[in-house]
């Protein structure tokens, strides 16, 4: 995120979903002007992708980056809308295989007794490619900016799936630490 922070133009638009993954964008990106960040006021999941698609259609000359977790399944099909209508958002899918915010609360209050937060995700990269988007999976931090640059140059909607460590549940803590504190 710090490399992305240095790369984004001042007029870039960043959309965020609810969820712990949004902490990376919230904490490490800079928002110097009004209208640069768009997010739900209701804490709704699945907001970021359609918001990024709409922003890229409304402001075709501005770089639009969306930040979404595994909840990409809820609205990821909107990538097809971007393809159809010429939008070009770059969607960052933070894939840790779980609903992290719910899991965090379960671990705080009921350590090792979690339910309904593990996800069996499809191949988001293949899904995005099937819709006509540029798509890549990033598994190492060092590979992120080259993938981002390829996405930005593609001239199409793009999805960058970020393989995330499921233990790193927020920018500041891990599931392991939450369990230790709950003892």
C-alpha positions as CSV (number, residue, x, y, z in Angstrom):
1,X,0.0,0.0,0.0
2,X,2.9,2.4,0.6
3,X,4.1,1.8,-2.9
4,X,0.6,2.3,-4.3
5,X,0.3,5.4,-2.2
6,X,3.3,6.9,-4.0
7,X,2.0,5.8,-7.4
8,X,-1.5,7.1,-7.3
9,X,-2.1,10.5,-8.9
10,X,-3.7,13.1,-6.8
11,X,-7.1,12.8,-8.6
12,X,-7.3,9.0,-8.3
13,X,-10.5,7.6,-6.8
14,X,-10.3,4.7,-4.3
15,X,-13.4,2.8,-3.4
16,X,-13.5,0.6,-0.2
17,X,-15.8,-2.0,1.1
18,X,-16.6,-2.7,4.8
19,X,-14.3,-5.2,6.3
20,X,-10.9,-5.5,7.9
21,X,-9.2,-5.6,4.4
22,X,-10.2,-1.9,4.0
23,X,-7.8,-1.1,6.9
24,X,-4.9,-1.4,4.4
25,X,-6.3,1.3,2.1
26,X,-7.6,3.4,5.1
27,X,-4.3,3.3,6.9
28,X,-1.7,3.5,4.2
29,X,-3.1,5.5,1.3
30,X,-3.4,9.3,1.4
31,X,-6.6,11.2,0.7
32,X,-5.6,14.7,-0.1
33,X,-8.8,16.0,-1.7
34,X,-12.5,15.5,-1.3
35,X,-14.0,12.9,-3.5
36,X,-10.9,10.7,-3.6
37,X,-12.3,7.9,-1.4
38,X,-15.7,6.4,-1.8
39,X,-17.0,4.0,0.8
40,X,-20.3,2.8,2.4
41,X,-21.6,4.7,5.4
42,X,-23.7,1.7,6.4
43,X,-20.8,-0.8,6.7
44,X,-22.1,-2.8,3.7
45,X,-20.0,-5.5,2.1
46,X,-19.9,-5.7,-1.7
47,X,-20.0,-1.9,-2.2
48,X,-16.6,-1.3,-3.6
49,X,-16.8,-3.1,-7.0
50,X,-20.0,-1.5,-8.3
51,X,-18.8,1.9,-6.9
52,X,-15.5,1.5,-8.7
53,X,-17.2,0.5,-11.9
54,X,-19.5,3.6,-11.7
55,X,-16.7,5.9,-10.8
56,X,-14.6,4.7,-13.7
57,X,-17.5,5.2,-16.1
58,X,-18.3,8.7,-14.7
59,X,-14.6,9.8,-14.6
60,X,-12.9,7.9,-17.5
61,X,-9.8,10.0,-17.3
62,X,-9.1,9.2,-13.6
63,X,-7.5,6.1,-12.2
64,X,-10.0,4.2,-10.1
65,X,-8.9,1.5,-7.6
66,X,-11.4,-0.6,-5.7
67,X,-10.5,-2.5,-2.5
68,X,-12.6,-5.6,-1.7
69,X,-12.3,-8.7,0.4
70,X,-13.4,-12.2,-0.3
71,X,-16.9,-10.7,-0.5
72,X,-16.0,-10.1,-4.1
73,X,-18.4,-13.0,-4.7
74,X,-21.3,-10.7,-3.8
75,X,-20.7,-8.1,-6.6
76,X,-17.7,-9.2,-8.6
77,X,-19.9,-9.9,-11.6
78,X,-20.1,-6.1,-12.0
79,X,-16.7,-6.5,-13.7
80,X,-18.8,-7.7,-16.7
81,X,-20.6,-4.3,-16.6
82,X,-17.3,-2.5,-16.7
83,X,-16.2,-4.6,-19.7
84,X,-19.5,-4.0,-21.5
85,X,-19.5,-0.2,-21.0
86,X,-15.8,0.6,-21.2
87,X,-15.1,1.2,-17.5
88,X,-11.5,0.5,-16.4
89,X,-11.4,0.1,-12.6
90,X,-8.5,-1.8,-11.0
91,X,-10.0,-4.0,-8.3
92,X,-7.8,-5.3,-5.5
93,X,-9.3,-8.5,-4.1
94,X,-7.8,-9.3,-0.6
95,X,-8.2,-13.1,-0.5
96,X,-7.6,-14.6,2.9
97,X,-10.3,-17.3,2.6
98,X,-12.6,-15.9,5.3
99,X,-14.9,-13.1,6.4
100,X,-12.1,-11.4,8.4
101,X,-14.1,-8.9,10.5
102,X,-16.7,-11.5,11.7
103,X,-13.8,-13.9,12.4
104,X,-12.0,-11.3,14.4
105,X,-15.0,-10.7,16.6
106,X,-15.5,-14.5,17.0
107,X,-11.9,-14.9,18.0
108,X,-12.0,-12.1,20.5
109,X,-15.1,-13.4,22.3
110,X,-15.1,-17.1,21.5
111,X,-11.5,-18.1,20.7
112,X,-11.2,-21.3,18.6
113,X,-15.0,-21.5,18.4
114,X,-15.7,-19.9,15.0
115,X,-18.5,-20.6,12.7
116,X,-19.5,-19.5,9.2
117,X,-16.4,-17.4,8.4
118,X,-14.3,-19.8,6.4
119,X,-14.8,-19.5,2.6
120,X,-14.1,-21.9,-0.3
121,X,-13.3,-19.3,-2.9
122,X,-13.2,-19.8,-6.6
123,X,-10.3,-18.8,-8.8
124,X,-11.0,-15.0,-8.8
125,X,-8.4,-14.5,-11.5
126,X,-10.0,-17.0,-13.9
127,X,-13.4,-15.6,-13.1
128,X,-12.3,-12.0,-14.0
129,X,-10.6,-13.2,-17.2
130,X,-13.7,-15.1,-18.2
131,X,-15.6,-11.7,-18.0
132,X,-13.0,-10.0,-20.3
133,X,-10.9,-8.3,-17.6
134,X,-7.2,-8.2,-17.2
135,X,-6.5,-10.4,-14.1
136,X,-3.5,-11.5,-12.1
137,X,-2.8,-13.2,-8.8
138,X,-0.1,-11.8,-6.5
139,X,1.4,-14.0,-3.8
140,X,4.4,-11.9,-2.9
141,X,4.5,-8.2,-1.9
142,X,7.4,-7.6,-4.4
143,X,5.2,-8.7,-7.2
144,X,2.4,-6.3,-6.5
145,X,3.5,-3.1,-8.2
146,X,4.6,-4.8,-11.4
147,X,1.1,-6.4,-11.5
148,X,-0.5,-3.1,-10.8
149,X,1.4,-1.4,-13.6
150,X,0.4,-4.1,-16.1
151,X,-3.2,-3.7,-15.0
152,X,-3.0,0.1,-15.4
153,X,-1.6,-0.2,-18.9
154,X,-4.1,-2.9,-20.0
155,X,-6.8,-0.4,-20.9
156,X,-9.4,-2.8,-19.5
157,X,-11.1,-3.4,-16.2
158,X,-8.6,-5.3,-14.0
159,X,-8.7,-7.6,-11.0
160,X,-5.6,-8.2,-8.9
161,X,-6.2,-11.1,-6.5
162,X,-3.9,-10.6,-3.5
163,X,-3.2,-13.9,-1.6
164,X,-3.2,-12.8,2.0
165,X,-2.1,-14.6,5.2
166,X,-5.3,-15.6,7.0
167,X,-3.6,-15.1,10.4
168,X,-3.0,-11.4,9.7
169,X,-6.6,-10.5,10.4
170,X,-6.1,-6.7,10.5
171,X,-3.3,-4.2,9.8
172,X,-2.4,-4.4,13.5
173,X,-3.1,-7.9,14.8
174,X,-3.3,-11.5,14.1
175,X,-5.7,-14.3,15.0
176,X,-2.8,-15.9,17.0
177,X,-2.5,-12.7,19.1
178,X,-6.3,-12.4,19.5
179,X,-6.4,-16.0,20.9
180,X,-3.5,-15.3,23.2
181,X,-5.2,-12.2,24.6
182,X,-8.5,-14.1,25.1
183,X,-6.9,-16.7,27.4
